[in-house]
């Protein structure tokens, strides 16, 4: 089995044996789910809405027909403690905005725990009464209440976090109880008026709503037996296990869960093999068993459904959780399985005004598997309903203007990548009870439908058409799940490589996608001009050959970070050389990072610019090459840290031995590779976020001032959220923006050439514009370009 293939664990490969579930549960769930929708879910069920029809009360004898639409949702809660009157007020606003899909958090009635469901069905029915076109998605959290764990101590893990016990994801008692609770919930909701309007389920994890492992390793009986059962699926017999672990005394019956390593050890980044193969195995097991737990519940729903449900899971946050034992590193397995997609919030790191607001995971991997990735916008609004007075209140110090600007940025990220959007009132207290906000969401919905004309676009997995001179995706950021299992040092390195490089890519100023390495190896991913391999530490020779053949066939370039291909069956610096095509050597012992740019004449990076921190790492690598191919050197040792090689077969290789890549360095490398960068460096330097989609570019301002864009061709431009703002026949755009502003610009090629200021010279010298559909021109100085919009003026 390929190391990047499907899991061989019980939940993914083998059918779920429903016969062992509580007697009658399957029949009840089948009865319920069979009645949830009037017809099977399919893309043909997805219809566009009549956007601004007034909401009317349903006729008593005629039930409205539920319809699936674009992946835009209002998500809320009817859990105990929520304010149903606030939620109904928000539903009314959502319906008027043309948003009719509701993801509703509901309680799960665990066996033996008193969980009144009548208030839940009453709330769901009121949503339907308020919006007769409502389509409902039940958001179900599988965290058992403390009372249930008290009654079933054998289902608990050995871990406590902040004094709270966690459930063991390997507990069959918990799994069966969860399925039984689903059956009871199904039977109850089936009797409600809203039952026919339920079209999907969000399977939420038991740790803060996510499928996570936290704290120490789970050494409970369930956790230990689960690991041993998994080992039996990976090794042929005890001898194979003993050989792999270098432990002749170990067997399947007594294999221990390993001690948790020092994950902060930068001087021993990778595990020693074979002595620490058990560590590698356990990290892989944690993620695959977590995916199995998700698939167990999703498969239970799928196999019993007489009508298809949209099943999503709260999974995929590999960028957000730098610890490699989080359980979040089996996204590829999960997306290849029974779920229809995943749900993640906007990153909680750097999400304020002007911040990156990055993705929690490789979002484009879902699209290439014809699955949905939904982005939860849970921006703190400061709004709530006073349950006593009924008044809508806002806390002081949080400006509504700033909230709306953050929401615009989050929407820009979603619409450009074809992601779903869930505008979230997680507590059900009225945090989105605001007419101005829902007017913005209405415009967002209209913009989304204009960008993606068919509601089933996400189910097709088609390439996105970018308005670039090369007419293709510029940058594909590639992350590998399997390589992380070989790291002892996780948090520090992963924060630099995963979160750091993600945000650098978003600030690079080129069309960018994020995907898994297995998408590249399987041919799922969209063709790109440049592939940025962030953490491809573990590559077999056949993987290297496959990547090289792809680069040759596409005449593309690769940017490699830190330790590319270092580990095959054993770690070796020769593997790095074979991967990059450069002469890579390893320092004898720990070495200090931190480099200095060597090239002069750069647009974004001057000669002598320092980047990278003064941290010590082992292993640490450097390059021996000709002077003309050197880009940067380590400040302390003077050895080469960044270099390039261009091969006669038509591909290029850039190796960045530093575990750091800044936006400016990335832009400069892209220019060296003759790729068009949309950001022009003028008198003011900004750290803006740029997202690109089908003939569109979105800009989120990181600071106040004017920013200059070179679109690469002449376009007619219109802001998709502010249609009165636009420009005619523009290639060079100078936009005044305040920190936190977002412009979502639709681009339509113009047959006319922009009339440039006097003194501008025709025929650009830079090769990155020679393939532009419009006639190339030499960019004039940014300060000389006047780009006042047609229509509404900037403030």
C-alpha positions in Angstrom: 0.0 0.0 0.0 1.3 3.5 -0.9 2.1 5.5 2.2 -0.2 8.2 0.7 -3.0 5.8 -0.1 -6.1 5.2 1.9 -5.9 4.2 5.5 -6.1 0.5 6.2 -7.8 1.2 9.5 -11.2 -0.2 10.2 -13.3 2.9 9.6 -12.0 3.8 6.2 -11.6 0.6 4.2 -14.1 -1.9 5.7 -17.9 -1.5 5.6 -19.4 -0.3 8.9 -21.1 -3.3 10.5 -24.4 -1.8 11.4 -25.6 -5.1 12.8 -23.5 -4.5 15.9 -25.1 -1.2 16.6 -27.9 -1.1 19.2 -30.8 -3.2 18.1 -33.2 -1.1 16.1 -31.0 2.0 15.7 -30.3 1.3 12.0 -34.0 0.9 11.3 -34.9 4.1 13.1 -32.2 6.1 11.3 -33.1 4.7 8.0 -36.7 5.7 8.6 -35.7 9.2 9.6 -33.1 9.9 7.0 -35.2 8.4 4.3 -37.8 11.1 5.0 -35.3 14.0 5.3 -35.5 15.1 1.7 -38.2 14.8 -0.9 -35.6 13.5 -3.4 -32.1 12.3 -3.6 -29.5 15.0 -3.2 -27.8 15.7 -6.5 -26.4 18.7 -8.3 -29.6 18.9 -10.2 -31.4 19.8 -7.0 -29.3 22.9 -6.6 -31.2 25.8 -8.0 -30.7 29.5 -7.9 -32.8 31.6 -5.6 -35.1 34.4 -6.5 -32.9 36.8 -4.5 -35.0 39.5 -3.0 -38.5 38.0 -2.7 -40.2 39.0 0.5 -40.5 36.3 3.1 -44.1 35.2 3.6 -45.6 32.8 6.0 -46.1 29.3 4.8 -49.5 28.2 3.7 -51.0 25.8 6.3 -51.7 22.9 3.9 -48.8 23.3 1.4 -45.3 22.5 2.5 -42.5 24.5 0.7 -40.1 22.4 -1.3 -36.5 22.5 0.1 -33.9 23.4 -2.5 -30.1 23.2 -2.4 -28.2 26.3 -3.5 -24.8 27.8 -3.6 -22.7 26.8 -0.6 -23.6 29.9 1.4 -25.0 29.4 4.9 -26.2 31.1 8.1 -24.9 28.9 10.9 -26.3 29.2 14.4 -27.3 27.3 17.5 -30.4 26.1 19.2 -28.5 24.4 22.0 -29.5 25.1 25.6 -28.5 28.7 26.4 -29.1 30.1 22.9 -31.7 32.8 22.4 -34.3 31.4 19.9 -35.9 34.9 19.4 -32.5 36.3 18.4 -31.9 33.3 16.0 -35.4 33.8 14.4 -34.6 37.5 13.9 -31.4 36.5 12.1 -33.2 33.9 10.0 -35.6 36.6 8.9 -32.7 38.8 7.8 -31.0 35.9 6.1 -34.1 35.1 4.1 -34.5 38.6 2.9 -30.8 38.6 1.8 -31.5 35.4 -0.3 -29.6 33.1 2.1 -31.8 30.1 2.8 -29.4 27.4 4.0 -29.1 27.1 7.8 -26.5 25.0 9.7 -28.0 24.6 13.1 -26.1 23.3 16.1 -28.4 20.8 17.9 -27.8 18.6 21.0 -27.2 14.9 20.8 -29.3 12.9 23.2 -26.7 10.5 24.8 -28.2 7.3 26.3 -29.0 7.7 29.9 -28.7 11.5 29.9 -31.8 13.6 30.0 -31.7 15.8 26.8 -35.1 17.4 26.0 -35.5 17.5 22.3 -38.9 19.2 22.1 -37.3 22.7 22.3 -35.0 21.7 19.4 -37.8 20.6 17.1 -39.8 23.6 18.0 -36.9 25.9 17.1 -36.3 24.1 13.8 -40.0 24.4 13.0 -39.9 28.1 13.7 -37.0 28.5 11.3 -39.1 26.9 8.7 -42.1 29.1 9.5 -39.9 32.2 9.2 -38.3 31.1 6.0 -40.5 28.6 4.0 -37.5 28.0 1.6 -35.2 27.0 4.4 -32.9 24.1 3.9 -31.5 22.7 7.2 -28.2 21.1 8.1 -27.8 19.7 11.6 -24.5 20.6 13.2 -23.9 17.7 15.7 -21.1 17.6 18.2 -20.0 14.2 19.4 -18.5 15.3 22.7 -20.3 13.2 25.4 -21.5 15.1 28.4 -19.7 14.7 31.7 -22.6 12.7 33.1 -22.3 10.1 30.3 -18.5 9.8 30.9 -19.2 9.4 34.6 -21.4 6.4 33.8 -19.0 5.0 31.2 -15.5 5.6 32.6 -14.0 2.9 30.3 -14.9 5.3 27.3 -12.7 8.1 28.7 -9.2 8.7 27.5 -6.3 8.9 30.0 -6.1 12.6 29.2 -7.4 15.6 31.1 -7.1 19.1 29.7 -7.7 22.0 32.1 -9.3 19.5 34.5 -11.7 18.2 31.8 -11.8 14.6 30.8 -11.7 13.7 27.1 -13.3 10.8 25.4 -11.1 8.1 23.7 -11.7 8.2 20.0 -11.0 4.5 19.9 -13.8 3.6 22.4 -16.4 1.4 20.8 -18.8 2.1 23.7 -18.6 5.8 22.8 -19.0 5.1 19.1 -22.1 2.9 19.5 -23.6 5.4 22.0 -23.1 8.1 19.5 -24.9 6.2 16.8 -27.7 5.3 19.1 -28.1 9.0 20.0 -28.2 9.8 16.3 -31.1 7.4 16.0 -33.0 9.0 18.8 -32.4 12.4 17.4 -33.5 11.2 14.0 -36.7 9.7 15.3 -37.6 12.9 17.1 -36.8 15.3 14.2 -38.7 13.1 11.8 -42.0 14.0 13.5 -41.4 17.7 13.2 -42.6 19.8 10.2 -39.0 20.7 9.5 -37.9 17.0 9.1 -38.5 17.1 5.3 -36.2 20.2 5.0 -33.0 18.6 6.5 -30.5 18.1 3.7 -27.2 17.5 5.6 -25.2 16.9 8.7 -22.0 18.5 10.0 -20.1 15.9 12.0 -18.3 17.9 14.7 -15.5 16.6 16.9 -15.4 16.2 20.7 -12.6 18.7 21.5 -13.9 22.2 21.2 -16.0 21.1 18.3 -13.0 19.8 16.3 -11.6 16.3 15.7 -8.5 16.8 17.8 -6.1 15.1 20.1 -4.9 17.3 23.0 -2.5 17.0 25.8 -0.5 13.8 26.4 -0.9 10.5 24.5 -4.0 8.5 25.3 -2.9 5.4 27.3 -6.3 4.3 28.2 -7.3 0.6 27.5 -9.2 1.8 24.4 -6.3 3.9 23.2 -3.7 1.2 23.7 -5.8 -1.6 22.1 -6.6 0.7 19.2 -2.9 1.3 18.5 -2.1 -2.4 18.7 -5.0 -3.2 16.3 -3.7 -0.6 13.9 -0.2 -2.1 14.0 -1.7 -5.4 12.8 -2.9 -3.7 9.7 0.5 -2.3 8.9 2.9 -5.2 9.6 2.6 -8.7 8.3 3.6 -10.4 11.5 5.5 -9.8 14.8 8.9 -10.3 13.1 8.1 -7.4 10.6 7.1 -5.2 13.6 10.3 -6.1 15.5 12.5 -5.4 12.5 10.8 -2.0 11.8 11.1 -0.9 15.4 14.5 -2.4 16.1 13.0 -4.2 19.1 13.1 -8.0 19.1 11.0 -8.2 22.3 8.0 -6.3 21.0 4.8 -8.0 19.8 1.3 -7.0 18.6 0.0 -8.0 22.0 2.2 -5.8 24.1 3.4 -3.0 21.9 3.4 0.1 24.2 2.4 3.6 23.3 5.6 5.5 23.1 6.7 8.3 25.4 5.8 11.7 24.1 9.0 13.3 22.7 10.4 16.7 23.3 8.8 18.5 20.4 10.7 21.7 21.0 14.1 20.1 20.2 15.4 22.0 17.2 18.7 20.2 17.5 17.1 16.9 16.7 14.4 17.8 14.2 13.7 14.3 12.9 13.3 11.0 14.6 16.2 8.5 14.4 15.4 5.5 12.3 14.8 2.6 13.0 15.2 3.2 16.7 12.2 5.7 16.8 10.0 4.2 14.1 7.4 3.6 16.8 7.1 7.4 17.2 6.5 7.7 13.4 3.9 4.9 13.5 2.1 6.4 16.5 1.8 9.9 15.0 0.4 8.3 11.8 -2.0 6.2 13.8 -3.3 9.3 15.7 -4.4 11.0 12.5 -5.7 7.9 10.7 -7.7 6.8 13.7 -9.2 10.3 14.0 -10.2 10.1 10.4 -11.7 6.7 11.1 -13.8 8.1 13.9 -15.2 10.8 11.6 -15.8 8.2 8.9 -17.5 5.8 11.3 -20.3 8.4 12.0 -20.4 9.7 8.4 -20.6 6.2 7.1 -23.4 5.3 9.5 -25.4 8.2 8.1 -24.5 7.5 4.5 -25.3 3.8 4.6 -28.7 4.3 6.2 -29.8 7.2 4.1 -32.5 6.6 1.6 -31.9 10.1 0.3 -28.4 11.5 0.0 -27.2 13.9 2.6 -24.5 16.5 2.4 -22.1 15.3 5.1 -19.3 17.7 6.3 -16.8 17.3 9.0 -15.0 19.8 11.2 -11.5 18.7 10.0 -8.6 19.9 7.9 -6.8 22.4 10.1 -3.2 21.3 9.5 -1.9 24.9 9.2 -3.6 25.9 12.4 -2.4 23.1 14.7 1.4 22.9 14.5 1.6 19.9 16.8 2.0 16.7 14.7 0.0 14.7 17.2 -3.2 16.8 16.7 -4.9 14.1 14.6 -5.5 16.5 11.8 -3.1 15.0 9.3 -5.3 12.6 7.4 -7.2 15.0 5.3 -6.4 13.2 2.1 -7.8 10.0 3.5 -11.0 11.7 4.7 -11.6 13.5 1.4 -11.2 10.2 -0.4 -13.8 8.7 1.8 -17.5 9.1 2.6 -17.6 12.7 3.6 -18.7 15.4 1.2 -16.3 18.0 2.5 -14.9 19.8 5.6 -15.6 22.9 7.6 -12.9 25.1 9.2 -13.0 28.7 10.6 -10.8 31.5 9.3 -7.4 31.1 11.0 -7.3 32.5 14.5 -3.8 33.8 13.9 -3.4 37.2 12.3 -7.1 37.6 11.6 -7.6 41.2 12.6 -7.9 44.2 10.3 -5.1 44.1 7.8 -4.1 40.6 8.9 -3.7 37.6 6.7 -6.9 35.8 7.8 -5.4 32.7 6.3 -6.8 29.3 5.6 -6.5 26.6 8.3 -5.6 24.0 5.7 -4.9 23.2 2.1 -8.3 24.3 0.9 -7.9 23.6 -2.8 -7.4 19.9 -2.1 -11.2 19.6 -1.6 -12.1 21.1 -4.9 -9.9 18.7 -6.9 -11.7 15.8 -5.2 -15.0 17.4 -6.0 -15.6 18.0 -2.4 -16.7 21.1 -0.5 -14.5 23.2 1.8 -16.7 25.6 3.8 -15.1 28.6 5.5 -16.7 29.6 8.8 -16.7 33.3 9.4 -17.1 33.6 13.1 -15.8 37.2 13.3 -16.5 38.7 16.7 -19.2 41.3 16.1 -20.0 42.5 19.7 -23.7 42.2 18.9 -26.2 40.3 21.0 -29.9 40.4 21.9 -30.9 41.4 25.4 -33.1 38.5 26.4 -34.9 40.7 28.9 -35.6 43.8 26.9 -35.5 42.3 23.5 -33.2 45.1 22.4 -30.2 44.4 20.1 -27.1 45.6 21.9 -23.5 46.2 20.8 -20.5 46.3 23.2 -18.4 49.5 23.2 -15.1 49.7 21.5 -15.9 47.4 18.6 -16.7 49.4 15.5 -19.3 48.0 13.1 -17.3 49.4 10.2 -14.3 47.3 11.3 -16.4 44.1 11.6 -17.8 44.5 8.1 -14.3 45.1 6.7 -13.0 41.8 8.3 -16.0 40.0 6.9 -15.3 41.4 3.4 -11.8 40.0 3.6 -13.0 36.6 4.7 -15.5 36.5 1.8 -12.8 37.5 -0.7 -10.8 34.5 0.4 -13.7 32.2 0.0 -15.2 33.4 -3.3 -11.9 33.4 -5.1 -11.1 29.8 -4.2 -14.7 28.6 -4.7 -15.1 27.7 -1.0 -18.4 27.7 0.9 -19.1 30.4 3.4 -20.9 30.0 6.8 -21.7 33.3 8.5 -21.7 32.2 12.0 -23.5 33.0 15.2 -22.0 30.1 17.1 -23.8 30.7 20.4 -27.2 31.6 18.9 -27.3 35.0 20.8 -27.9 37.3 17.8 -24.3 38.2 17.0 -25.4 38.7 13.3 -28.6 40.5 14.1 -27.8 43.6 12.1 -29.5 44.9 8.9 -26.3 46.5 7.5 -24.4 43.3 7.9 -27.1 41.3 6.1 -27.2 43.9 3.3 -23.5 43.2 2.9 -24.1 39.4 2.9 -26.8 39.9 0.2 -24.2 41.6 -2.0 -21.8 38.9 -1.2 -24.3 36.3 -2.2 -25.0 38.1 -5.5 -21.3 38.4 -6.2 -20.7 34.7 -5.4 -23.4 33.7 -7.9 -21.9 36.0 -10.5 -18.4 34.5 -10.1 -19.7 30.9 -9.9 -22.7 30.9 -12.3 -23.8 27.3 -11.4 -24.4 26.3 -7.8 -22.7 22.9 -8.4 -19.4 24.4 -9.5 -17.6 22.9 -6.5 -18.7 19.4 -7.5 -16.9 19.6 -10.9 -13.3 20.1 -9.8 -12.6 22.2 -12.9 -9.5 24.4 -13.2 -9.9 28.0 -12.3 -9.2 30.5 -15.2 -6.8 33.2 -14.0 -6.2 36.5 -15.7 -2.4 36.1 -15.8 0.0 36.6 -18.8 0.7 32.8 -18.8 -3.1 32.1 -18.6 -2.5 29.5 -15.8 -2.1 29.3 -12.0 1.2 30.9 -10.9 1.9 29.3 -7.5 0.8 26.0 -6.0 1.8 25.7 -2.3 2.3 22.0 -1.6 2.2 20.5 1.9 2.7 16.9 2.9 0.9 15.2 5.8 3.1 12.0 5.9 6.3 14.0 6.2 5.2 15.5 9.5 5.1 12.0 11.2 8.9 11.9 10.9 9.4 15.2 12.9 10.4 15.3 16.5 10.4 19.1 16.4 7.0 20.2 15.4 5.6 23.5 16.7 8.5 25.8 16.0 9.3 24.4 12.6 5.7 24.1 11.5 4.8 27.6 12.5 7.7 28.9 10.4 7.0 26.6 7.4 3.2 26.0 7.4 1.7 29.2 8.8 4.6 31.4 7.8 4.9 30.3 4.2 1.1 30.2 3.9 0.9 33.9 4.8 4.0 34.7 2.6 2.2 33.1 -0.3 -1.0 35.1 0.3 1.2 38.3 0.3 3.2 37.3 -2.8 0.9 39.0 -5.3 0.4 36.0 -7.6 -2.5 33.6 -8.1 -2.0 30.9 -5.4 -3.6 27.6 -4.5 -2.9 25.3 -1.5 -3.0 21.5 -1.9 -1.6 18.2 -0.5 1.5 16.5 -2.0 -0.7 13.5 -2.8 -2.7 15.8 -5.1 0.5 16.4 -7.1 1.4 12.7 -7.1 -2.1 11.6 -8.1 -2.6 14.3 -10.8 -5.5 15.9 -9.0 -4.0 19.4 -8.7 -4.3 22.2 -11.3 -1.3 22.8 -13.4 0.9 25.6 -12.0 3.9 27.6 -13.2 5.7 27.2 -9.8 5.3 24.6 -7.1 6.4 25.5 -3.6 7.1 22.3 -1.7 6.9 23.5 2.0 7.6 20.3 3.9 8.3 17.4 1.5 10.7 15.8 3.8 9.7 12.2 3.1 10.0 11.2 -0.5 10.6 7.8 -2.1 12.6 7.7 -5.4 9.4 7.1 -7.3 7.9 10.2 -5.8 10.9 12.3 -6.8 10.8 10.9 -10.3 7.1 11.6 -10.6 7.5 15.2 -9.4 10.4 15.8 -11.8 8.5 14.3 -14.8 5.6 16.7 -13.9 7.9 19.7 -13.8 9.4 18.8 -17.1 6.1 18.1 -18.8 4.6 21.4 -17.6 7.9 23.4 -18.0 7.4 24.5 -14.4 9.7 25.4 -11.5 10.0 24.0 -8.0 10.8 25.9 -4.8 12.0 23.5 -2.1 12.1 24.4 1.6 14.5 23.2 4.3 14.9 19.4 4.0 13.3 18.3 0.7 13.3 14.5 0.3 15.7 14.1 3.2 14.0 10.9 4.4 13.5 7.8 2.2 13.8 4.6 4.1 16.6 6.4 6.0 17.6 10.1 6.2 20.4 11.2 4.0 21.6 14.5 2.6 22.1 12.7 -0.7 18.3 12.4 -0.9 18.1 16.2 -0.8 20.5 16.5 -3.7 18.6 13.9 -5.7 15.4 15.8 -5.0 16.6 19.4 -5.8 19.1 18.6 -8.5 21.7 20.8 -6.6 24.8 19.8 -4.7 23.4 19.8 -1.2 25.6 19.3 1.9 24.8 19.0 5.6 26.5 20.9 8.4 28.5 18.8 10.8 26.3 19.3 13.8 23.9 22.1 14.6 24.1 25.3 12.6 22.5 28.7 12.9 19.9 29.9 10.4 19.5 33.5 9.3 20.6 34.6 5.8 21.5 37.6 3.7 20.3 38.2 0.1 23.2 38.4 -2.3 21.7 39.8 -5.5 21.5 43.4 -6.5 18.9 45.2 -8.6 15.9 43.5 -7.1 12.4 45.0 -7.2 11.4 43.9 -3.7 14.7 42.8 -2.0 17.9 44.8 -1.9 21.4 43.3 -1.8 22.3 42.6 1.9 18.7 42.3 3.1 18.6 39.9 6.1 15.9 37.3 6.6 15.4 34.3 8.8 15.9 34.1 12.6 19.1 33.2 14.5 18.0 29.8 15.6 20.1 26.7 15.7 18.9 23.6 13.8 20.1 20.1 13.2 20.1 18.9 10.6 20.9 22.0 8.6 21.9 22.2 5.0 23.8 24.3 2.5 24.6 24.3 -1.2 27.7 24.3 -3.3 27.2 25.9 -6.7 28.5 28.5 -9.1 28.6 32.1 -8.0 26.0 33.1 -10.7 23.4 30.7 -9.2 23.7 32.0 -5.6 20.8 34.0 -4.2 21.6 34.1 -0.4 24.2 33.1 2.1 23.9 32.3 5.9 25.0 35.3 7.9 27.0 33.3 10.4 28.8 30.7 8.3 28.8 32.4 4.9 27.6 29.1 3.3 25.0 29.3 0.5 21.5 29.0 1.8 19.5 29.8 -1.4 20.4 28.9 -4.9 18.9 28.1 -8.3 19.5 25.6 -11.1 17.9 25.7 -14.6 17.9 22.5 -16.4 18.0 21.8 -20.2 14.7 19.8 -20.0 12.9 23.1 -19.3 12.3 23.0 -15.5 14.0 25.0 -12.7 14.8 24.2 -9.1 15.2 26.8 -6.3 16.3 25.5 -3.0 15.7 27.5 0.2 17.7 25.7 2.9 16.4 28.3 5.4 13.2 27.2 7.2 11.9 30.8 6.5 10.4 32.4 3.4 9.3 36.1 3.5 6.8 37.6 1.1 9.5 39.8 -0.4 12.0 36.9 -0.9 9.2 34.8 -2.5 8.2 37.7 -4.9 11.8 38.2 -5.9 12.3 34.5 -6.6 9.1 34.5 -8.7 10.5 37.5 -10.7 13.7 35.6 -11.3 11.6 32.8 -12.6 10.0 35.3 -15.0 6.6 35.1 -13.4 4.3 38.1 -13.4 3.8 39.6 -10.0 0.8 41.9 -9.7 2.3 44.0 -6.9 4.4 47.0 -8.0 6.8 48.5 -5.6 6.2 52.2 -5.4 7.2 54.8 -2.8 5.1 53.1 -0.1 5.6 49.5 1.0 2.6 47.5 2.0 1.9 44.0 3.3 -1.3 43.4 1.5 -3.2 40.1 1.1 -4.1 39.2 -2.5 -6.5 36.5 -3.5 -7.1 35.5 -7.1 -10.1 33.7 -8.7 -11.8 33.4 -12.0 -10.8 36.6 -13.8 -10.7 38.4 -10.5 -8.3 39.7 -7.9 -9.1 40.7 -4.3 -6.9 43.1 -2.3 -7.0 43.4 1.5 -5.0 46.4 2.7 -2.4 45.7 5.4 -1.8 49.5 6.0 -3.0 52.9 4.9 -1.8 54.5 1.7 -1.8 54.0 -2.1 -0.9 50.6 -3.6 0.1 50.0 -7.1 -0.9 47.0 -9.2 0.2 45.8 -12.6 -2.5 43.6 -13.9 -0.4 42.4 -16.8 -2.9 43.3 -19.5 -5.6 46.0 -20.0 -8.9 45.4 -18.3 -12.2 46.9 -17.6 -12.5 46.6 -13.8 -15.5 46.5 -11.4 -15.6 46.0 -7.7 -17.9 43.0 -7.2 -19.1 44.2 -3.8 -19.4 47.9 -4.8 -20.6 47.9 -8.4 -20.5 51.7 -8.6 -16.7 51.5 -8.3 -14.8 50.6 -11.5 -12.1 51.6 -14.0 -12.0 51.4 -17.8 -9.1 50.2 -19.9 -6.6 49.9 -17.1 -3.5 47.8 -16.7 -1.7 49.9 -14.0 -3.9 50.6 -11.0 -3.1 53.0 -8.2 -5.7 52.5 -5.4 -5.9 54.5 -2.2 -6.9 52.2 0.6 -7.2 52.3 4.4 -5.9 49.4 6.6 -8.4 46.7 6.5 -10.1 47.8 3.3 -10.9 45.0 0.8 -11.5 45.4 -3.0 -12.9 42.4 -4.9 -12.2 43.3 -8.5 -13.7 41.6 -11.4 -11.5 41.8 -14.6 -12.8 41.8 -18.1 -10.2 41.9 -20.9 -10.3 45.2 -22.9 -9.4 45.4 -26.6 -8.1 48.9 -26.0 -4.6 49.8 -24.7 -4.4 51.9 -21.6 -3.5 55.5 -22.4 -0.3 56.0 -20.3 1.0 59.3 -18.9 3.4 61.2 -21.1 6.9 59.6 -21.1 5.8 56.0 -20.7 7.7 53.8 -23.0 6.1 51.0 -25.1 7.4 47.4 -25.2 8.3 46.3 -21.7 11.7 44.9 -21.1 10.6 42.3 -18.6 9.9 38.9 -20.0 7.0 38.3 -17.6 4.7 40.4 -19.7 5.5 39.2 -23.2 2.7 36.7 -23.2 0.0 39.1 -22.0 -3.1 39.1 -24.2 -2.9 42.9 -24.4 0.1 44.8 -25.9 2.9 44.9 -23.3 4.1 48.2 -22.1 6.8 49.5 -19.8 5.2 50.4 -16.4 5.4 54.1 -15.6 6.4 55.2 -12.2 3.6 54.4 -9.7 3.3 58.0 -8.6 2.5 59.1 -12.2 -0.4 56.7 -12.7 -3.9 58.2 -12.1 -6.4 55.5 -11.5 -9.5 57.3 -10.2 -12.4 54.9 -10.3 -15.4 55.4 -12.5 -18.4 56.1 -10.2 -18.1 56.2 -6.5 -14.9 57.8 -5.3 -12.6 56.4 -2.6 -12.9 58.0 0.7 
